Amino acid sequence: MGWFTITAMNTSAGKAIEIIFNGLKEKVPEHTTIIDLINRQNEHDVGLIVEHNNRFVYPQKYSTTVLSDGDKVEFINPDFGG
């Protein structure tokens, strides 16, 4: 939890919403998608697992899953190996 910090963003063009990202309250612009959040975090882990409101999100749904006020998002970076 709390692995990433959301960078400051200009929300003057639209309303900001508050989400819980990796256990921390964060503000993001309205209409933010999972892929927007991944890009904003420069997340490049090909094994990334995303949970949205305690449900697994398939990678093909990242660009169409729009966040709403109060949503919970977790990025999980599994460490495979022995």
C-alpha positions in Angstrom: 0.0 0.0 0.0 1.1 3.6 -0.7 3.8 2.6 -3.2 3.1 5.5 -5.5 2.4 9.2 -5.1 0.0 10.9 -7.5 1.6 13.9 -9.0 -0.1 17.3 -8.8 -2.4 17.8 -11.7 -4.3 20.8 -13.1 -8.0 20.2 -12.4 -9.1 23.6 -13.5 -10.5 22.2 -16.7 -12.8 19.9 -14.8 -13.9 18.6 -11.5 -11.6 16.5 -9.3 -12.8 13.3 -7.6 -11.3 11.6 -4.6 -10.3 8.0 -4.8 -8.5 5.6 -2.5 -5.3 4.6 -4.3 -3.2 1.9 -2.7 -4.7 2.8 0.7 -4.3 6.6 0.4 -6.9 9.3 -0.4 -5.9 11.0 -3.7 -7.6 13.5 -6.0 -7.7 12.8 -9.7 -9.6 14.5 -12.6 -13.1 13.4 -13.4 -13.3 10.7 -16.1 -9.9 9.3 -15.2 -9.5 5.7 -16.4 -7.3 2.9 -15.0 -5.0 3.4 -18.0 -4.7 7.1 -17.2 -3.7 6.2 -13.6 -1.2 3.6 -14.9 0.3 6.2 -17.3 0.4 8.9 -14.6 2.4 6.6 -12.4 4.8 5.5 -15.1 3.9 1.9 -14.2 5.7 -0.4 -16.6 5.4 -3.7 -14.8 4.0 -6.2 -17.4 2.8 -8.4 -14.5 0.8 -5.5 -12.9 -2.5 -6.6 -11.3 -5.2 -4.0 -10.8 -8.1 -4.1 -8.4 -11.0 -1.7 -8.7 -13.4 -1.7 -5.8 -12.0 -5.1 -4.7 -12.5 -6.7 -8.1 -9.8 -7.8 -10.6 -9.7 -5.6 -13.7 -8.7 -7.4 -16.9 -6.0 -5.4 -18.9 -8.3 -5.1 -21.9 -10.7 -3.1 -19.6 -8.1 -0.6 -18.4 -9.0 2.1 -21.0 -12.7 1.8 -20.5 -12.9 1.5 -16.7 -13.7 5.1 -15.5 -13.1 5.9 -11.9 -15.8 7.5 -9.7 -15.7 9.5 -6.5 -14.9 7.2 -3.6 -13.6 4.3 -5.7 -10.8 2.1 -4.4 -7.9 1.2 -6.7 -5.0 -1.1 -5.9 -1.9 -1.7 -8.0 -0.3 -5.0 -7.1 3.2 -5.8 -8.4 3.7 -9.5 -7.9 7.3 -10.6 -7.3 7.5 -13.9 -9.1 10.5 -16.2 -8.6 12.2 -18.4 -6.1 
